[in-house]
Amino acid sequence: MSGDAEARRADYVAAVHALRDEIAPLHDAGWSEEAIARHLVARRNALKQDARAGDPEEIVALMAARNLRKYGDPVGPGADWFFAKYGNWAAVIQAAFRTADLSKGL
């Protein structure tokens, strides 16, 4: 990974982890656990797309093809995919903060 790509990746991971700060205000505003989970997963996927905007098109195409095969969505897993895997919205919220360990490959 180039220095620029590493910096974008680090920024993405930090931004995903910072999504935790959104939970309390949403909860205090009366949002349901499901609504919070859906919001956080959507925000995570938007951050992912922003981070990928600086990647070469051929790399983005490979990631999109892999995600489409695995998750049925070129961006990656959505809230419904996570719910089907974990069975509860609290687990989906926690999943929204996880990012792939690139040292292990995709």
Biopython code that builds the backbone (N, CA, C, O; Angstrom):
import numpy as np
from Bio.PDB.StructureBuilder import StructureBuilder

atoms = [
    (1, "MET", "N", (0.847, -1.165, 0.000)),
    (1, "MET", "CA", (0.000, 0.000, 0.000)),
    (1, "MET", "C", (0.897, 1.233, 0.000)),
    (1, "MET", "O", (1.849, 1.311, 0.776)),
    (2, "SER", "N", (0.595, 2.195, -0.868)),
    (2, "SER", "CA", (1.389, 3.414, -0.939)),
    (2, "SER", "C", (1.132, 4.277, 0.294)),
    (2, "SER", "O", (0.180, 4.053, 1.043)),
    (3, "GLY", "N", (2.000, 5.264, 0.485)),
    (3, "GLY", "CA", (1.840, 6.156, 1.627)),
    (3, "GLY", "C", (0.508, 6.872, 1.623)),
    (3, "GLY", "O", (-0.126, 7.023, 2.667)),
    (4, "ASP", "N", (0.074, 7.321, 0.433)),
    (4, "ASP", "CA", (-1.214, 8.002, 0.318)),
    (4, "ASP", "C", (-2.357, 7.051, 0.659)),
    (4, "ASP", "O", (-3.292, 7.422, 1.368)),
    (5, "ALA", "N", (-2.278, 5.826, 0.152)),
    (5, "ALA", "CA", (-3.319, 4.831, 0.437)),
    (5, "ALA", "C", (-3.327, 4.482, 1.924)),
    (5, "ALA", "O", (-4.390, 4.315, 2.521)),
    (6, "GLU", "N", (-2.147, 4.375, 2.514)),
    (6, "GLU", "CA", (-2.064, 4.079, 3.950)),
    (6, "GLU", "C", (-2.700, 5.196, 4.771)),
    (6, "GLU", "O", (-3.402, 4.935, 5.747)),
    (7, "ALA", "N", (-2.450, 6.438, 4.370)),
    (7, "ALA", "CA", (-3.029, 7.576, 5.090)),
    (7, "ALA", "C", (-4.551, 7.582, 4.949)),
    (7, "ALA", "O", (-5.260, 7.828, 5.924)),
    (8, "ARG", "N", (-5.060, 7.312, 3.735)),
    (8, "ARG", "CA", (-6.510, 7.249, 3.538)),
    (8, "ARG", "C", (-7.111, 6.131, 4.366)),
    (8, "ARG", "O", (-8.178, 6.294, 4.958)),
    (9, "ARG", "N", (-6.424, 4.987, 4.409)),
    (9, "ARG", "CA", (-6.913, 3.849, 5.188)),
    (9, "ARG", "C", (-6.953, 4.210, 6.672)),
    (9, "ARG", "O", (-7.938, 3.925, 7.353)),
    (10, "ALA", "N", (-5.900, 4.828, 7.171)),
    (10, "ALA", "CA", (-5.852, 5.219, 8.585)),
    (10, "ALA", "C", (-6.962, 6.217, 8.903)),
    (10, "ALA", "O", (-7.595, 6.130, 9.955)),
    (11, "ASP", "N", (-7.199, 7.161, 8.001)),
    (11, "ASP", "CA", (-8.282, 8.130, 8.201)),
    (11, "ASP", "C", (-9.635, 7.430, 8.226)),
    (11, "ASP", "O", (-10.493, 7.757, 9.046)),
    (12, "TYR", "N", (-9.825, 6.461, 7.319)),
    (12, "TYR", "CA", (-11.080, 5.706, 7.266)),
    (12, "TYR", "C", (-11.300, 4.941, 8.573)),
    (12, "TYR", "O", (-12.383, 5.006, 9.155)),
    (13, "VAL", "N", (-10.291, 4.229, 9.029)),
    (13, "VAL", "CA", (-10.416, 3.444, 10.264)),
    (13, "VAL", "C", (-10.730, 4.364, 11.443)),
    (13, "VAL", "O", (-11.587, 4.044, 12.267)),
    (14, "ALA", "N", (-10.046, 5.501, 11.529)),
    (14, "ALA", "CA", (-10.312, 6.450, 12.616)),
    (14, "ALA", "C", (-11.741, 6.987, 12.542)),
    (14, "ALA", "O", (-12.410, 7.120, 13.566)),
    (15, "ALA", "N", (-12.206, 7.292, 11.337)),
    (15, "ALA", "CA", (-13.567, 7.813, 11.171)),
    (15, "ALA", "C", (-14.611, 6.762, 11.537)),
    (15, "ALA", "O", (-15.635, 7.083, 12.139)),
    (16, "VAL", "N", (-14.351, 5.506, 11.173)),
    (16, "VAL", "CA", (-15.281, 4.429, 11.535)),
    (16, "VAL", "C", (-15.337, 4.278, 13.052)),
    (16, "VAL", "O", (-16.419, 4.151, 13.626)),
    (17, "HIS", "N", (-14.191, 4.291, 13.693)),
    (17, "HIS", "CA", (-14.178, 4.163, 15.153)),
    (17, "HIS", "C", (-14.862, 5.359, 15.823)),
    (17, "HIS", "O", (-15.475, 5.214, 16.881)),
    (18, "ALA", "N", (-14.758, 6.538, 15.206)),
    (18, "ALA", "CA", (-15.387, 7.740, 15.761)),
    (18, "ALA", "C", (-16.912, 7.693, 15.665)),
    (18, "ALA", "O", (-17.599, 8.467, 16.332)),
    (19, "LEU", "N", (-17.441, 6.796, 14.845)),
    (19, "LEU", "CA", (-18.899, 6.659, 14.753)),
    (19, "LEU", "C", (-19.515, 6.307, 16.103)),
    (19, "LEU", "O", (-20.698, 6.563, 16.331)),
    (20, "ARG", "N", (-18.725, 5.724, 16.996)),
    (20, "ARG", "CA", (-19.229, 5.389, 18.338)),
    (20, "ARG", "C", (-19.795, 6.623, 19.044)),
    (20, "ARG", "O", (-20.724, 6.527, 19.847)),
    (21, "ASP", "N", (-19.215, 7.782, 18.726)),
    (21, "ASP", "CA", (-19.662, 9.021, 19.365)),
    (21, "ASP", "C", (-21.085, 9.407, 18.962)),
    (21, "ASP", "O", (-21.696, 10.264, 19.600)),
    (22, "GLU", "N", (-21.613, 8.788, 17.917)),
    (22, "GLU", "CA", (-22.968, 9.115, 17.461)),
    (22, "GLU", "C", (-24.041, 8.338, 18.225)),
    (22, "GLU", "O", (-25.214, 8.709, 18.181)),
    (23, "ILE", "N", (-23.663, 7.276, 18.916)),
    (23, "ILE", "CA", (-24.659, 6.403, 19.542)),
    (23, "ILE", "C", (-25.462, 7.121, 20.623)),
    (23, "ILE", "O", (-26.691, 7.131, 20.570)),
    (24, "ALA", "N", (-24.790, 7.720, 21.596)),
    (24, "ALA", "CA", (-25.496, 8.334, 22.733)),
    (24, "ALA", "C", (-26.472, 9.422, 22.290)),
    (24, "ALA", "O", (-27.618, 9.420, 22.741)),
    (25, "PRO", "N", (-26.063, 10.353, 21.421)),
    (25, "PRO", "CA", (-27.033, 11.372, 21.004)),
    (25, "PRO", "C", (-28.247, 10.786, 20.276)),
    (25, "PRO", "O", (-29.369, 11.259, 20.457)),
    (26, "LEU", "N", (-28.023, 9.766, 19.461)),
    (26, "LEU", "CA", (-29.147, 9.140, 18.760)),
    (26, "LEU", "C", (-30.067, 8.431, 19.753)),
    (26, "LEU", "O", (-31.291, 8.518, 19.660)),
    (27, "HIS", "N", (-29.460, 7.736, 20.695)),
    (27, "HIS", "CA", (-30.239, 7.052, 21.730)),
    (27, "HIS", "C", (-31.034, 8.067, 22.549)),
    (27, "HIS", "O", (-32.220, 7.874, 22.813)),
    (28, "ASP", "N", (-30.369, 9.144, 22.944)),
    (28, "ASP", "CA", (-31.035, 10.188, 23.735)),
    (28, "ASP", "C", (-32.176, 10.850, 22.959)),
    (28, "ASP", "O", (-33.142, 11.334, 23.549)),
    (29, "ALA", "N", (-32.053, 10.863, 21.633)),
    (29, "ALA", "CA", (-33.098, 11.454, 20.788)),
    (29, "ALA", "C", (-34.255, 10.488, 20.550)),
    (29, "ALA", "O", (-35.221, 10.814, 19.861)),
    (30, "GLY", "N", (-34.141, 9.288, 21.135)),
    (30, "GLY", "CA", (-35.241, 8.336, 21.044)),
    (30, "GLY", "C", (-35.166, 7.355, 19.888)),
    (30, "GLY", "O", (-36.137, 6.655, 19.601)),
    (31, "TRP", "N", (-34.018, 7.299, 19.221)),
    (31, "TRP", "CA", (-33.876, 6.356, 18.118)),
    (31, "TRP", "C", (-33.879, 4.929, 18.655)),
    (31, "TRP", "O", (-33.338, 4.659, 19.728)),
    (32, "SER", "N", (-34.483, 4.032, 17.912)),
    (32, "SER", "CA", (-34.475, 2.614, 18.274)),
    (32, "SER", "C", (-33.097, 2.025, 17.986)),
    (32, "SER", "O", (-32.304, 2.597, 17.239)),
    (33, "GLU", "N", (-32.832, 0.881, 18.589)),
    (33, "GLU", "CA", (-31.573, 0.188, 18.341)),
    (33, "GLU", "C", (-31.434, -0.140, 16.852)),
    (33, "GLU", "O", (-30.349, -0.010, 16.285)),
    (34, "GLU", "N", (-32.521, -0.562, 16.228)),
    (34, "GLU", "CA", (-32.482, -0.863, 14.794)),
    (34, "GLU", "C", (-32.142, 0.382, 13.981)),
    (34, "GLU", "O", (-31.306, 0.323, 13.080)),
    (35, "ALA", "N", (-32.778, 1.501, 14.289)),
    (35, "ALA", "CA", (-32.520, 2.739, 13.545)),
    (35, "ALA", "C", (-31.072, 3.185, 13.708)),
    (35, "ALA", "O", (-30.444, 3.627, 12.746)),
    (36, "ILE", "N", (-30.544, 3.071, 14.917)),
    (36, "ILE", "CA", (-29.143, 3.425, 15.160)),
    (36, "ILE", "C", (-28.233, 2.506, 14.358)),
    (36, "ILE", "O", (-27.290, 2.970, 13.716)),
    (37, "ALA", "N", (-28.507, 1.217, 14.390)),
    (37, "ALA", "CA", (-27.683, 0.261, 13.651)),
    (37, "ALA", "C", (-27.695, 0.575, 12.161)),
    (37, "ALA", "O", (-26.642, 0.608, 11.523)),
    (38, "ARG", "N", (-28.866, 0.803, 11.614)),
    (38, "ARG", "CA", (-28.974, 1.106, 10.181)),
    (38, "ARG", "C", (-28.222, 2.395, 9.833)),
    (38, "ARG", "O", (-27.539, 2.469, 8.812)),
    (39, "HIS", "N", (-28.355, 3.390, 10.678)),
    (39, "HIS", "CA", (-27.659, 4.663, 10.467)),
    (39, "HIS", "C", (-26.142, 4.457, 10.479)),
    (39, "HIS", "O", (-25.439, 4.939, 9.591)),
    (40, "LEU", "N", (-25.647, 3.743, 11.481)),
    (40, "LEU", "CA", (-24.202, 3.560, 11.607)),
    (40, "LEU", "C", (-23.626, 2.741, 10.461)),
    (40, "LEU", "O", (-22.547, 3.058, 9.960)),
    (41, "VAL", "N", (-24.320, 1.703, 10.044)),
    (41, "VAL", "CA", (-23.829, 0.899, 8.919)),
    (41, "VAL", "C", (-23.826, 1.737, 7.641)),
    (41, "VAL", "O", (-22.890, 1.652, 6.846)),
    (42, "ALA", "N", (-24.859, 2.538, 7.444)),
    (42, "ALA", "CA", (-24.896, 3.409, 6.262)),
    (42, "ALA", "C", (-23.762, 4.433, 6.298)),
    (42, "ALA", "O", (-23.126, 4.696, 5.277)),
    (43, "ARG", "N", (-23.513, 5.005, 7.467)),
    (43, "ARG", "CA", (-22.400, 5.969, 7.607)),
    (43, "ARG", "C", (-21.065, 5.295, 7.341)),
    (43, "ARG", "O", (-20.208, 5.856, 6.658)),
    (44, "ARG", "N", (-20.887, 4.097, 7.876)),
    (44, "ARG", "CA", (-19.653, 3.343, 7.652)),
    (44, "ARG", "C", (-19.447, 3.092, 6.167)),
    (44, "ARG", "O", (-18.347, 3.284, 5.649)),
    (45, "ASN", "N", (-20.494, 2.665, 5.486)),
    (45, "ASN", "CA", (-20.361, 2.381, 4.063)),
    (45, "ASN", "C", (-20.110, 3.651, 3.258)),
    (45, "ASN", "O", (-19.403, 3.612, 2.251)),
    (46, "ALA", "N", (-20.679, 4.777, 3.685)),
    (46, "ALA", "CA", (-20.393, 6.050, 3.021)),
    (46, "ALA", "C", (-18.932, 6.444, 3.220)),
    (46, "ALA", "O", (-18.280, 6.920, 2.291)),
    (47, "LEU", "N", (-18.424, 6.244, 4.430)),
    (47, "LEU", "CA", (-17.007, 6.515, 4.692)),
    (47, "LEU", "C", (-16.120, 5.626, 3.822)),
    (47, "LEU", "O", (-15.092, 6.069, 3.310)),
    (48, "LYS", "N", (-16.527, 4.380, 3.664)),
    (48, "LYS", "CA", (-15.773, 3.439, 2.835)),
    (48, "LYS", "C", (-15.715, 3.935, 1.390)),
    (48, "LYS", "O", (-14.657, 3.911, 0.762)),
    (49, "GLN", "N", (-16.850, 4.382, 0.873)),
    (49, "GLN", "CA", (-16.881, 4.886, -0.500)),
    (49, "GLN", "C", (-16.014, 6.133, -0.641)),
    (49, "GLN", "O", (-15.309, 6.286, -1.639)),
    (50, "ASP", "N", (-16.057, 7.013, 0.335)),
    (50, "ASP", "CA", (-15.209, 8.205, 0.299)),
    (50, "ASP", "C", (-13.733, 7.819, 0.289)),
    (50, "ASP", "O", (-12.945, 8.396, -0.460)),
    (51, "ALA", "N", (-13.359, 6.851, 1.110)),
    (51, "ALA", "CA", (-11.965, 6.421, 1.182)),
    (51, "ALA", "C", (-11.518, 5.789, -0.128)),
    (51, "ALA", "O", (-10.374, 5.963, -0.547)),
    (52, "ARG", "N", (-12.405, 5.066, -0.763)),
    (52, "ARG", "CA", (-12.062, 4.396, -2.020)),
    (52, "ARG", "C", (-11.989, 5.349, -3.204)),
    (52, "ARG", "O", (-11.455, 4.993, -4.255)),
    (53, "ALA", "N", (-12.515, 6.543, -3.045)),
    (53, "ALA", "CA", (-12.518, 7.507, -4.152)),
    (53, "ALA", "C", (-11.106, 7.821, -4.630)),
    (53, "ALA", "O", (-10.913, 8.180, -5.792)),
    (54, "GLY", "N", (-10.129, 7.691, -3.760)),
    (54, "GLY", "CA", (-8.746, 7.961, -4.140)),
    (54, "GLY", "C", (-7.997, 6.754, -4.663)),
    (54, "GLY", "O", (-6.834, 6.869, -5.050)),
    (55, "ASP", "N", (-8.641, 5.597, -4.680)),
    (55, "ASP", "CA", (-7.993, 4.369, -5.147)),
    (55, "ASP", "C", (-8.108, 4.238, -6.661)),
    (55, "ASP", "O", (-9.032, 4.785, -7.264)),
    (56, "PRO", "N", (-7.178, 3.518, -7.275)),
    (56, "PRO", "CA", (-7.276, 3.271, -8.718)),
    (56, "PRO", "C", (-8.574, 2.531, -9.051)),
    (56, "PRO", "O", (-9.017, 1.659, -8.303)),
    (57, "GLU", "N", (-9.168, 2.892, -10.179)),
    (57, "GLU", "CA", (-10.454, 2.312, -10.570)),
    (57, "GLU", "C", (-10.422, 0.791, -10.626)),
    (57, "GLU", "O", (-11.393, 0.136, -10.247)),
    (58, "GLU", "N", (-9.311, 0.222, -11.095)),
    (58, "GLU", "CA", (-9.245, -1.239, -11.211)),
    (58, "GLU", "C", (-9.256, -1.917, -9.840)),
    (58, "GLU", "O", (-9.788, -3.018, -9.698)),
    (59, "ILE", "N", (-8.679, -1.274, -8.844)),
    (59, "ILE", "CA", (-8.690, -1.816, -7.481)),
    (59, "ILE", "C", (-10.099, -1.717, -6.899)),
    (59, "ILE", "O", (-10.589, -2.662, -6.280)),
    (60, "VAL", "N", (-10.740, -0.577, -7.099)),
    (60, "VAL", "CA", (-12.112, -0.392, -6.617)),
    (60, "VAL", "C", (-13.030, -1.424, -7.266)),
    (60, "VAL", "O", (-13.909, -1.979, -6.607)),
    (61, "ALA", "N", (-12.826, -1.679, -8.560)),
    (61, "ALA", "CA", (-13.653, -2.669, -9.265)),
    (61, "ALA", "C", (-13.464, -4.059, -8.675)),
    (61, "ALA", "O", (-14.431, -4.810, -8.543)),
    (62, "LEU", "N", (-12.237, -4.413, -8.320)),
    (62, "LEU", "CA", (-11.978, -5.719, -7.696)),
    (62, "LEU", "C", (-12.665, -5.820, -6.334)),
    (62, "LEU", "O", (-13.272, -6.842, -6.014)),
    (63, "MET", "N", (-12.566, -4.755, -5.537)),
    (63, "MET", "CA", (-13.215, -4.759, -4.222)),
    (63, "MET", "C", (-14.733, -4.844, -4.376)),
    (63, "MET", "O", (-15.399, -5.561, -3.630)),
    (64, "ALA", "N", (-15.269, -4.112, -5.340)),
    (64, "ALA", "CA", (-16.718, -4.125, -5.564)),
    (64, "ALA", "C", (-17.191, -5.504, -5.999)),
    (64, "ALA", "O", (-18.231, -5.977, -5.541)),
    (65, "ALA", "N", (-16.435, -6.153, -6.879)),
    (65, "ALA", "CA", (-16.818, -7.491, -7.348)),
    (65, "ALA", "C", (-16.788, -8.487, -6.195)),
    (65, "ALA", "O", (-17.696, -9.308, -6.061)),
    (66, "ARG", "N", (-15.773, -8.422, -5.379)),
    (66, "ARG", "CA", (-15.666, -9.319, -4.223)),
    (66, "ARG", "C", (-16.820, -9.093, -3.252)),
    (66, "ARG", "O", (-17.428, -10.048, -2.768)),
    (67, "ASN", "N", (-17.120, -7.824, -2.968)),
    (67, "ASN", "CA", (-18.214, -7.517, -2.045)),
    (67, "ASN", "C", (-19.564, -7.931, -2.605)),
    (67, "ASN", "O", (-20.432, -8.393, -1.864)),
    (68, "LEU", "N", (-19.745, -7.770, -3.899)),
    (68, "LEU", "CA", (-21.003, -8.179, -4.519)),
    (68, "LEU", "C", (-21.200, -9.684, -4.379)),
    (68, "LEU", "O", (-22.297, -10.152, -4.075)),
    (69, "ARG", "N", (-20.122, -10.438, -4.606)),
    (69, "ARG", "CA", (-20.195, -11.901, -4.444)),
    (69, "ARG", "C", (-20.485, -12.280, -2.994)),
    (69, "ARG", "O", (-21.339, -13.127, -2.728)),
    (70, "LYS", "N", (-19.779, -11.658, -2.066)),
    (70, "LYS", "CA", (-19.867, -12.062, -0.663)),
    (70, "LYS", "C", (-21.100, -11.506, 0.049)),
    (70, "LYS", "O", (-21.744, -12.212, 0.825)),
    (71, "TYR", "N", (-21.424, -10.241, -0.218)),
    (71, "TYR", "CA", (-22.471, -9.563, 0.551)),
    (71, "TYR", "C", (-23.711, -9.193, -0.259)),
    (71, "TYR", "O", (-24.725, -8.784, 0.306)),
    (72, "GLY", "N", (-23.630, -9.336, -1.585)),
    (72, "GLY", "CA", (-24.746, -8.928, -2.430)),
    (72, "GLY", "C", (-24.818, -7.428, -2.637)),
    (72, "GLY", "O", (-25.832, -6.916, -3.112)),
    (73, "ASP", "N", (-23.753, -6.717, -2.288)),
    (73, "ASP", "CA", (-23.693, -5.261, -2.419)),
    (73, "ASP", "C", (-22.249, -4.881, -2.748)),
    (73, "ASP", "O", (-21.331, -5.338, -2.066)),
    (74, "PRO", "N", (-22.025, -4.063, -3.767)),
    (74, "PRO", "CA", (-20.650, -3.731, -4.143)),
    (74, "PRO", "C", (-19.888, -2.919, -3.096)),
    (74, "PRO", "O", (-18.657, -2.908, -3.102)),
    (75, "VAL", "N", (-20.598, -2.246, -2.206)),
    (75, "VAL", "CA", (-19.925, -1.450, -1.172)),
    (75, "VAL", "C", (-19.489, -2.331, -0.010)),
    (75, "VAL", "O", (-18.435, -2.101, 0.583)),
    (76, "GLY", "N", (-20.280, -3.324, 0.314)),
    (76, "GLY", "CA", (-19.972, -4.194, 1.443)),
    (76, "GLY", "C", (-21.246, -4.553, 2.177)),
    (76, "GLY", "O", (-22.341, -4.272, 1.691)),
    (77, "PRO", "N", (-21.120, -5.166, 3.334)),
    (77, "PRO", "CA", (-22.310, -5.622, 4.054)),
    (77, "PRO", "C", (-23.179, -4.455, 4.515)),
    (77, "PRO", "O", (-22.685, -3.433, 4.992)),
    (78, "GLY", "N", (-24.476, -4.641, 4.357)),
    (78, "GLY", "CA", (-25.439, -3.664, 4.844)),
    (78, "GLY", "C", (-26.015, -4.122, 6.172)),
    (78, "GLY", "O", (-25.676, -5.194, 6.672)),
    (79, "ALA", "N", (-26.877, -3.309, 6.729)),
    (79, "ALA", "CA", (-27.470, -3.615, 8.033)),
    (79, "ALA", "C", (-28.243, -4.929, 8.008)),
    (79, "ALA", "O", (-28.169, -5.706, 8.960)),
    (80, "ASP", "N", (-28.980, -5.186, 6.935)),
    (80, "ASP", "CA", (-29.749, -6.432, 6.864)),
    (80, "ASP", "C", (-28.837, -7.652, 6.806)),
    (80, "ASP", "O", (-29.146, -8.689, 7.392)),
    (81, "TRP", "N", (-27.710, -7.531, 6.098)),
    (81, "TRP", "CA", (-26.752, -8.640, 6.028)),
    (81, "TRP", "C", (-26.209, -8.928, 7.429)),
    (81, "TRP", "O", (-26.154, -10.081, 7.857)),
    (82, "PHE", "N", (-25.809, -7.870, 8.139)),
    (82, "PHE", "CA", (-25.301, -8.051, 9.501)),
    (82, "PHE", "C", (-26.373, -8.649, 10.414)),
    (82, "PHE", "O", (-26.076, -9.526, 11.225)),
    (83, "PHE", "N", (-27.621, -8.177, 10.284)),
    (83, "PHE", "CA", (-28.682, -8.709, 11.136)),
    (83, "PHE", "C", (-28.902, -10.194, 10.861)),
    (83, "PHE", "O", (-29.104, -10.977, 11.789)),
    (84, "ALA", "N", (-28.862, -10.577, 9.599)),
    (84, "ALA", "CA", (-29.017, -11.993, 9.251)),
    (84, "ALA", "C", (-27.883, -12.818, 9.855)),
    (84, "ALA", "O", (-28.090, -13.966, 10.248)),
    (85, "LYS", "N", (-26.699, -12.242, 9.928)),
    (85, "LYS", "CA", (-25.544, -12.961, 10.484)),
    (85, "LYS", "C", (-25.603, -13.032, 12.010)),
    (85, "LYS", "O", (-25.351, -14.090, 12.588)),
    (86, "TYR", "N", (-25.932, -11.920, 12.665)),
    (86, "TYR", "CA", (-25.830, -11.844, 14.122)),
    (86, "TYR", "C", (-27.157, -11.983, 14.863)),
    (86, "TYR", "O", (-27.172, -12.380, 16.028)),
    (87, "GLY", "N", (-28.260, -11.664, 14.210)),
    (87, "GLY", "CA", (-29.566, -11.881, 14.810)),
    (87, "GLY", "C", (-30.061, -10.841, 15.789)),
    (87, "GLY", "O", (-31.150, -10.990, 16.343)),
    (88, "ASN", "N", (-29.285, -9.787, 16.019)),
    (88, "ASN", "CA", (-29.778, -8.722, 16.898)),
    (88, "ASN", "C", (-29.105, -7.403, 16.530)),
    (88, "ASN", "O", (-27.990, -7.371, 16.009)),
    (89, "TRP", "N", (-29.818, -6.321, 16.818)),
    (89, "TRP", "CA", (-29.344, -5.007, 16.387)),
    (89, "TRP", "C", (-28.153, -4.516, 17.198)),
    (89, "TRP", "O", (-27.340, -3.754, 16.677)),
    (90, "ALA", "N", (-28.025, -4.925, 18.448)),
    (90, "ALA", "CA", (-26.853, -4.530, 19.241)),
    (90, "ALA", "C", (-25.575, -5.056, 18.594)),
    (90, "ALA", "O", (-24.563, -4.357, 18.555)),
    (91, "ALA", "N", (-25.622, -6.277, 18.090)),
    (91, "ALA", "CA", (-24.454, -6.852, 17.420)),
    (91, "ALA", "C", (-24.182, -6.144, 16.097)),
    (91, "ALA", "O", (-23.027, -5.994, 15.698)),
    (92, "VAL", "N", (-25.228, -5.713, 15.424)),
    (92, "VAL", "CA", (-25.052, -4.963, 14.173)),
    (92, "VAL", "C", (-24.349, -3.639, 14.468)),
    (92, "VAL", "O", (-23.466, -3.220, 13.719)),
    (93, "ILE", "N", (-24.742, -2.984, 15.555)),
    (93, "ILE", "CA", (-24.083, -1.734, 15.945)),
    (93, "ILE", "C", (-22.595, -1.980, 16.162)),
    (93, "ILE", "O", (-21.767, -1.210, 15.676)),
    (94, "GLN", "N", (-22.248, -3.029, 16.875)),
    (94, "GLN", "CA", (-20.836, -3.332, 17.109)),
    (94, "GLN", "C", (-20.112, -3.663, 15.809)),
    (94, "GLN", "O", (-18.954, -3.287, 15.627)),
    (95, "ALA", "N", (-20.787, -4.360, 14.911)),
    (95, "ALA", "CA", (-20.176, -4.715, 13.625)),
    (95, "ALA", "C", (-19.875, -3.475, 12.792)),
    (95, "ALA", "O", (-18.949, -3.482, 11.982)),
    (96, "ALA", "N", (-20.643, -2.421, 12.984)),
    (96, "ALA", "CA", (-20.431, -1.194, 12.213)),
    (96, "ALA", "C", (-19.069, -0.574, 12.483)),
    (96, "ALA", "O", (-18.583, 0.219, 11.677)),
    (97, "PHE", "N", (-18.450, -0.919, 13.596)),
    (97, "PHE", "CA", (-17.161, -0.331, 13.957)),
    (97, "PHE", "C", (-15.973, -1.185, 13.536)),
    (97, "PHE", "O", (-14.824, -0.772, 13.697)),
    (98, "ARG", "N", (-16.239, -2.359, 13.004)),
    (98, "ARG", "CA", (-15.145, -3.241, 12.590)),
    (98, "ARG", "C", (-14.726, -2.927, 11.162)),
    (98, "ARG", "O", (-15.554, -2.666, 10.290)),
    (99, "THR", "N", (-13.438, -2.958, 10.954)),
    (99, "THR", "CA", (-12.889, -2.788, 9.616)),
    (99, "THR", "C", (-12.017, -3.995, 9.313)),
    (99, "THR", "O", (-11.518, -4.658, 10.222)),
    (100, "ALA", "N", (-11.841, -4.272, 8.038)),
    (100, "ALA", "CA", (-11.049, -5.433, 7.631)),
    (100, "ALA", "C", (-9.599, -5.257, 8.059)),
    (100, "ALA", "O", (-9.042, -4.163, 7.965)),
    (101, "ASP", "N", (-8.999, -6.335, 8.524)),
    (101, "ASP", "CA", (-7.573, -6.348, 8.835)),
    (101, "ASP", "C", (-6.852, -6.651, 7.533)),
    (101, "ASP", "O", (-6.784, -7.806, 7.110)),
    (102, "LEU", "N", (-6.316, -5.622, 6.898)),
    (102, "LEU", "CA", (-5.704, -5.800, 5.587)),
    (102, "LEU", "C", (-4.446, -6.645, 5.636)),
    (102, "LEU", "O", (-4.008, -7.153, 4.603)),
    (103, "SER", "N", (-3.854, -6.807, 6.811)),
    (103, "SER", "CA", (-2.674, -7.662, 6.906)),
    (103, "SER", "C", (-3.039, -9.124, 6.700)),
    (103, "SER", "O", (-2.181, -9.943, 6.373)),
    (104, "LYS", "N", (-4.330, -9.457, 6.894)),
    (104, "LYS", "CA", (-4.791, -10.833, 6.694)),
    (104, "LYS", "C", (-5.351, -11.040, 5.300)),
    (104, "LYS", "O", (-5.727, -12.155, 4.938)),
    (105, "GLY", "N", (-5.410, -9.972, 4.513)),
    (105, "GLY", "CA", (-5.985, -10.063, 3.175)),
    (105, "GLY", "C", (-7.488, -10.033, 3.247)),
    (105, "GLY", "O", (-8.088, -10.149, 4.316)),
    (106, "LEU", "N", (-8.088, -9.875, 2.073)),
    (106, "LEU", "CA", (-9.539, -9.849, 2.012)),
    (106, "LEU", "C", (-9.970, -11.180, 1.524)),
    (106, "LEU", "O", (-11.167, -11.427, 1.379)),
]
sb = StructureBuilder()
sb.init_structure("model")
sb.init_model(0)
sb.init_chain("A")
sb.init_seg("    ")
for serial, (resi, resn, name, xyz) in enumerate(atoms, 1):
    if name == "N":
        sb.init_residue(resn, " ", resi, " ")
    sb.init_atom(name, np.array(xyz, "f"), 0.0, 1.0, " ", f" {name:<3s}", serial, name[0])
structure = sb.get_structure()
